[in-house]
Amino acid sequence: MEGRCRSQCSGGRYHGHMPASAVIVGIACALEAADIARLEALDPRIAVRVIAPEALADAASAQAVLANIEGIEVLLTPRWPWPTAAIGVAFPPSLRWVQFAHDDGSTVMHLRDGRIESTTSADSRAAALAEWVLTDMLLFAKRWPEALRHQHAHEYARFMPGELAGATVGIVAAGAIGAEIAWRASLFDCRVLVMWPSDADALPEADEADEAGGMHEVLSREQLPRLLAESDYLVLASSATAATRNLIDAAALRAMKSSAVLINVGGGELVDEAALVEALRTGAIAGAALGLTAQEPLPPDSPLWDAPNLVLTPRADRSELGDVTRATDVFLEHLRRYLAGQPPTSDI
């Protein structure tokens, strides 16, 4: 698995900016003190300023906060919760580079204003996301939700669990995250179909898909009906964009197998949640597992809590062990290059 995850960079023009004698690094992610110390120890020019993530809740507040940090030159932040068109408005004039910790690259690819470089360490989370997906698949294959219901009812009920071998796994995700899930699913002898979230993304050739490991076929966006019809496990691992919001709506859920399971570890807004609740109540699909929801934290009165055969495992407010460290490793390598006046690299 070494070398499978990659960071992403903007691919835009690099202007060869050489940092000044002091480099103010703004940190808006939940880094441990030890990780911040690693950043400070990298170079005596670095001065770290910690920013509360909630201070960047919208473009107006972000602009006010970032403007008050005089000379901020580098920013490490989670994905932006507001449109990419507003990002440049909020950035201070001194900012030269921003790294997104949790983004599939869509924000990075839109951030090309000719002044600011951008990278993302989202691919460092690929292995952790793939583990979540395989856990959810095994949970439903072995019928654990049913077993727990019987346990809570004090019922000794025997049933026949299934297996993953031979199942078709449909994955909506581009890049390293999709490849990681595909590779791990293939180890369980699953047939893997991968659909790129947008036809704007470059589709690999068939031989490249084989070399990526585990991808039996790569589908275009126009082939979504086929992905829905053939998948025993439909995995969403892409961020929600204007093009993919409510990708899985009532019509999509009706097109799925009644025995299928929906797994979402991507953007919460990829799924029409009201339609999902109805599909679970009527048995249109067999089950669902959500790692994110459209509104977080999920309100206590949300119908998702009581939907049958739905497993909620919120990941929005916490990181897997090693996730933050891996993201910091990527950031450190980019920072080393930045301090040396070198362009960002995607080969990390």
C-alpha positions as CSV (number, residue, x, y, z in Angstrom):
1,M,0.0,0.0,0.0
2,E,3.0,2.3,0.3
3,G,2.9,5.0,-2.3
4,R,-0.8,4.4,-3.1
5,C,-2.0,7.7,-1.5
6,R,-1.2,11.0,-3.2
7,S,-1.7,14.6,-2.3
8,Q,-3.2,16.8,-4.9
9,C,-2.0,20.2,-6.2
10,S,-3.8,22.9,-8.2
11,G,-1.9,22.2,-11.3
12,G,-1.8,25.9,-11.9
13,R,1.1,28.2,-12.6
14,Y,3.8,28.5,-10.0
15,H,5.3,31.9,-9.5
16,G,8.5,31.0,-7.8
17,H,7.7,33.0,-4.7
18,M,10.5,33.0,-2.1
19,P,9.2,33.3,1.5
20,A,10.3,36.2,3.5
21,S,12.4,36.0,6.7
22,A,9.3,35.3,8.7
23,V,6.5,33.0,7.5
24,I,3.2,33.2,9.3
25,V,1.4,29.8,9.1
26,G,-2.3,29.8,9.9
27,I,-3.7,26.5,11.2
28,A,-7.4,26.1,11.2
29,C,-7.4,22.3,11.6
30,A,-7.5,20.3,14.9
31,L,-3.8,19.5,15.1
32,E,-2.3,18.1,18.2
33,A,0.3,20.2,20.0
34,A,3.0,17.7,18.9
35,D,2.1,18.2,15.2
36,I,2.2,22.0,15.6
37,A,5.6,21.6,17.3
38,R,6.8,19.6,14.2
39,L,5.8,22.5,12.0
40,E,7.6,25.1,14.2
41,A,10.7,22.9,14.3
42,L,10.9,22.7,10.5
43,D,12.4,26.1,10.0
44,P,13.2,29.1,12.4
45,R,11.3,31.4,10.0
46,I,7.9,29.7,10.8
47,A,5.5,31.3,13.2
48,V,2.3,29.4,13.8
49,R,-1.1,31.1,14.4
50,V,-4.0,28.8,15.5
51,I,-7.4,29.7,14.0
52,A,-10.7,28.3,15.4
53,P,-12.3,26.3,12.5
54,E,-15.7,27.9,13.3
55,A,-14.2,31.3,12.6
56,L,-14.1,30.3,8.9
57,A,-17.8,29.3,8.9
58,D,-18.6,31.8,6.1
59,A,-16.7,34.1,3.8
60,A,-17.4,37.3,5.8
61,S,-16.1,35.9,9.1
62,A,-13.1,34.3,7.4
63,Q,-12.2,37.6,5.8
64,A,-12.3,39.3,9.2
65,V,-10.3,36.7,11.0
66,L,-7.6,36.2,8.3
67,A,-7.2,40.0,7.9
68,N,-6.4,40.3,11.6
69,I,-3.5,37.9,11.3
70,E,-1.0,40.2,9.9
71,G,1.2,38.8,7.2
72,I,-0.4,35.3,7.1
73,E,1.3,33.6,4.2
74,V,0.4,29.9,4.5
75,L,-3.0,28.4,5.6
76,L,-3.9,24.9,6.5
77,T,-7.6,24.5,6.7
78,P,-10.4,21.9,6.3
79,R,-12.6,22.0,3.2
80,W,-14.5,25.2,2.8
81,P,-18.2,25.1,3.7
82,W,-19.0,28.0,1.3
83,P,-18.8,28.3,-2.5
84,T,-15.4,28.3,-4.1
85,A,-16.2,31.6,-5.8
86,A,-16.1,33.3,-2.4
87,I,-12.7,31.9,-1.4
88,G,-10.5,34.5,-3.1
89,V,-12.6,37.3,-1.5
90,A,-11.8,36.1,2.0
91,F,-8.1,35.6,1.5
92,P,-5.7,38.3,2.8
93,P,-3.3,39.9,0.2
94,S,-0.3,38.3,2.0
95,L,-1.6,34.7,1.5
96,R,0.5,32.8,-1.0
97,W,-0.5,29.2,-0.4
98,V,-3.4,27.3,1.1
99,Q,-3.6,23.5,1.8
100,F,-7.0,21.9,2.3
101,A,-7.0,19.0,4.8
102,H,-10.3,17.3,3.7
103,D,-11.2,17.9,0.1
104,D,-11.5,15.7,-2.9
105,G,-9.8,18.2,-5.1
106,S,-12.8,20.0,-6.5
107,T,-12.0,23.2,-4.4
108,V,-8.4,23.0,-5.3
109,M,-9.1,22.7,-9.0
110,H,-11.3,25.9,-8.8
111,L,-8.7,27.9,-6.9
112,R,-6.7,29.4,-9.8
113,D,-6.8,33.1,-9.3
114,G,-3.2,33.5,-10.5
115,R,-1.9,34.4,-7.1
116,I,-2.5,31.6,-4.6
117,E,-1.1,28.1,-4.8
118,S,-3.3,25.3,-3.4
119,T,-2.8,21.7,-2.4
120,T,-4.8,19.1,-0.5
121,S,-3.9,16.2,1.8
122,A,-7.3,14.5,1.3
123,D,-5.7,11.4,-0.2
124,S,-4.0,10.8,3.1
125,R,-7.4,9.7,4.3
126,A,-7.9,7.1,1.6
127,A,-6.9,4.1,3.6
128,A,-9.1,5.1,6.6
129,L,-12.1,5.7,4.4
130,A,-11.6,2.4,2.7
131,E,-11.6,0.6,6.1
132,W,-14.9,2.3,7.0
133,V,-16.4,1.2,3.7
134,L,-15.3,-2.4,4.1
135,T,-16.5,-2.5,7.7
136,D,-20.0,-1.3,6.6
137,M,-20.1,-3.9,3.8
138,L,-19.2,-6.7,6.2
139,L,-21.6,-5.5,8.7
140,F,-24.5,-5.9,6.3
141,A,-23.2,-9.0,4.7
142,K,-23.1,-10.7,8.1
143,R,-26.5,-9.2,9.0
144,W,-25.2,-7.6,12.2
145,P,-28.1,-5.0,12.4
146,E,-30.5,-7.9,12.5
147,A,-28.4,-9.8,15.1
148,L,-28.4,-6.7,17.3
149,R,-32.1,-6.2,17.1
150,H,-32.6,-9.8,18.3
151,Q,-30.1,-9.3,21.0
152,H,-31.8,-6.2,22.3
153,A,-35.1,-8.1,22.3
154,H,-33.6,-11.0,24.2
155,E,-34.5,-13.3,21.2
156,Y,-32.3,-16.3,20.3
157,A,-32.8,-16.2,16.5
158,R,-30.6,-18.0,14.0
159,F,-30.1,-16.7,10.5
160,M,-27.9,-17.3,7.5
161,P,-25.3,-14.6,7.0
162,G,-24.0,-13.8,3.5
163,E,-20.5,-13.1,2.2
164,L,-18.8,-10.5,0.1
165,A,-17.3,-12.8,-2.5
166,G,-19.0,-12.4,-5.8
167,A,-20.8,-9.1,-4.9
168,T,-20.7,-6.2,-7.2
169,V,-19.4,-3.0,-5.5
170,G,-20.2,0.3,-7.3
171,I,-18.0,3.2,-6.2
172,V,-18.6,6.9,-6.9
173,A,-15.2,8.5,-6.4
174,A,-12.2,9.7,-8.4
175,G,-8.5,9.5,-7.5
176,A,-6.8,7.8,-4.7
177,I,-9.9,7.3,-2.5
178,G,-11.8,5.4,-5.2
179,A,-8.7,3.4,-6.0
180,E,-8.1,2.5,-2.4
181,I,-11.7,1.3,-1.8
182,A,-11.6,-0.6,-5.1
183,W,-8.4,-2.4,-4.2
184,R,-9.6,-3.5,-0.8
185,A,-13.0,-4.6,-2.1
186,S,-11.2,-6.7,-4.8
187,L,-9.3,-8.6,-2.0
188,F,-12.7,-9.9,-1.0
189,D,-13.3,-11.2,-4.5
190,C,-15.8,-8.5,-5.3
191,R,-16.5,-7.2,-8.8
192,V,-15.7,-3.5,-8.7
193,L,-17.3,-0.8,-10.9
194,V,-16.0,2.8,-10.4
195,M,-17.9,5.8,-11.7
196,W,-16.1,9.2,-11.9
197,P,-18.4,11.8,-10.2
198,S,-18.2,14.2,-13.2
199,D,-17.5,13.7,-16.8
200,A,-15.2,16.7,-16.5
201,D,-12.8,14.3,-14.7
202,A,-10.5,12.4,-17.0
203,L,-11.4,8.7,-17.4
204,P,-8.4,6.3,-17.3
205,E,-8.0,3.8,-20.1
206,A,-9.0,0.2,-19.4
207,D,-5.3,-0.9,-18.9
208,E,-4.8,2.0,-16.5
209,A,-7.8,1.0,-14.5
210,D,-6.4,-2.5,-14.2
211,E,-3.0,-1.1,-13.1
212,A,-4.8,1.0,-10.4
213,G,-5.7,-2.3,-8.7
214,G,-9.2,-3.8,-8.2
215,M,-11.1,-1.7,-10.8
216,H,-12.8,-4.1,-13.1
217,E,-14.6,-1.3,-15.1
218,V,-14.5,2.5,-15.0
219,L,-17.8,4.1,-15.9
220,S,-18.8,7.6,-17.0
221,R,-21.5,9.7,-15.4
222,E,-23.9,8.7,-18.2
223,Q,-23.6,5.1,-17.0
224,L,-25.1,5.9,-13.6
225,P,-28.2,3.8,-14.4
226,R,-26.1,0.8,-15.0
227,L,-24.1,1.4,-11.7
228,L,-27.4,1.6,-9.8
229,A,-28.8,-1.5,-11.4
230,E,-25.8,-3.7,-10.9
231,S,-24.4,-2.7,-7.5
232,D,-25.0,-4.9,-4.4
233,Y,-23.1,-2.2,-2.5
234,L,-23.2,1.4,-3.8
235,V,-20.4,3.4,-2.2
236,L,-20.4,7.2,-2.3
237,A,-16.9,8.6,-1.5
238,S,-16.9,11.9,-3.4
239,S,-17.6,15.4,-2.1
240,A,-21.0,16.9,-3.0
241,T,-20.8,19.6,-5.7
242,A,-23.4,21.4,-7.7
243,A,-23.2,18.6,-10.2
244,T,-23.5,15.7,-7.7
245,R,-25.9,17.1,-5.1
246,N,-28.7,14.7,-4.5
247,L,-27.1,12.3,-7.0
248,I,-28.9,9.5,-5.1
249,D,-32.5,10.7,-5.2
250,A,-35.8,8.9,-5.1
251,A,-35.5,7.8,-8.7
252,A,-32.0,6.5,-8.1
253,L,-33.0,4.5,-5.1
254,R,-35.9,2.9,-7.0
255,A,-33.4,1.9,-9.7
256,M,-31.2,0.0,-7.2
257,K,-31.7,-3.7,-6.2
258,S,-34.0,-4.3,-3.3
259,S,-31.1,-6.3,-1.8
260,A,-28.6,-3.4,-2.2
261,V,-26.9,-1.4,0.5
262,L,-26.0,2.3,0.1
263,I,-22.8,3.5,1.9
264,N,-22.0,7.2,2.0
265,V,-18.6,8.3,3.3
266,G,-18.5,11.3,0.9
267,G,-20.6,14.5,1.0
268,G,-23.8,14.4,3.0
269,E,-25.6,16.2,0.3
270,L,-25.0,13.4,-2.2
271,V,-28.1,11.7,-0.9
272,D,-31.7,12.9,-0.7
273,E,-32.2,11.9,2.9
274,A,-36.0,12.1,2.9
275,A,-36.0,9.7,-0.1
276,L,-33.6,7.4,1.6
277,V,-35.7,7.2,4.8
278,E,-38.7,6.3,2.6
279,A,-36.7,3.7,0.6
280,L,-35.6,2.0,3.9
281,R,-39.1,2.0,5.3
282,T,-40.7,0.5,2.2
283,G,-37.9,-2.0,1.6
284,A,-36.9,-0.5,-1.7
285,I,-33.2,-1.1,-0.6
286,A,-31.9,-3.4,2.1
287,G,-29.9,-1.0,4.1
288,A,-27.7,2.0,4.3
289,A,-24.7,3.3,6.2
290,L,-24.0,7.0,6.5
291,G,-20.7,8.5,7.6
292,L,-21.9,12.0,6.9
293,T,-25.2,13.7,6.7
294,A,-26.4,16.9,5.1
295,Q,-26.8,18.6,8.4
296,E,-24.1,18.0,11.1
297,P,-24.5,17.5,14.0
298,L,-27.7,15.5,13.0
299,P,-30.7,17.1,14.9
300,P,-32.3,14.8,17.5
301,D,-35.6,14.9,15.6
302,S,-34.2,13.8,12.3
303,P,-36.1,10.8,10.9
304,L,-32.7,9.2,10.0
305,W,-32.2,8.2,13.6
306,D,-35.2,5.8,13.4
307,A,-34.9,4.6,9.8
308,P,-34.8,0.8,9.7
309,N,-31.6,-0.9,8.7
310,L,-29.6,2.4,8.8
311,V,-26.3,2.6,10.5
312,L,-25.0,6.1,11.4
313,T,-21.3,6.4,12.1
314,P,-20.6,10.2,12.1
315,R,-17.0,11.0,11.3
316,A,-17.3,14.8,10.8
317,D,-16.0,15.8,14.2
318,R,-13.2,13.3,14.7
319,S,-10.3,11.8,12.8
320,E,-9.2,8.2,12.7
321,L,-5.9,7.4,14.5
322,G,-3.1,8.4,12.3
323,D,-5.2,10.6,10.0
324,V,-4.1,13.9,11.4
325,T,-0.5,12.8,11.5
326,R,-0.6,11.7,7.9
327,A,-2.1,15.0,6.8
328,T,0.6,16.8,8.8
329,D,3.2,14.8,7.0
330,V,1.9,15.9,3.6
331,F,1.7,19.5,4.8
332,L,5.3,19.4,6.1
333,E,6.6,18.1,2.8
334,H,4.8,20.9,0.9
335,L,6.0,23.4,3.5
336,R,9.6,22.3,3.0
337,R,9.3,22.9,-0.7
338,Y,7.6,26.2,-0.2
339,L,10.3,27.5,2.1
340,A,12.9,26.4,-0.5
341,G,11.0,28.4,-3.2
342,Q,9.9,25.2,-5.0
343,P,6.5,24.5,-6.5
344,P,4.0,22.1,-4.8
345,T,4.1,18.5,-5.9
346,S,1.4,15.8,-6.2
347,D,4.0,13.1,-5.8
348,I,3.8,12.7,-2.0
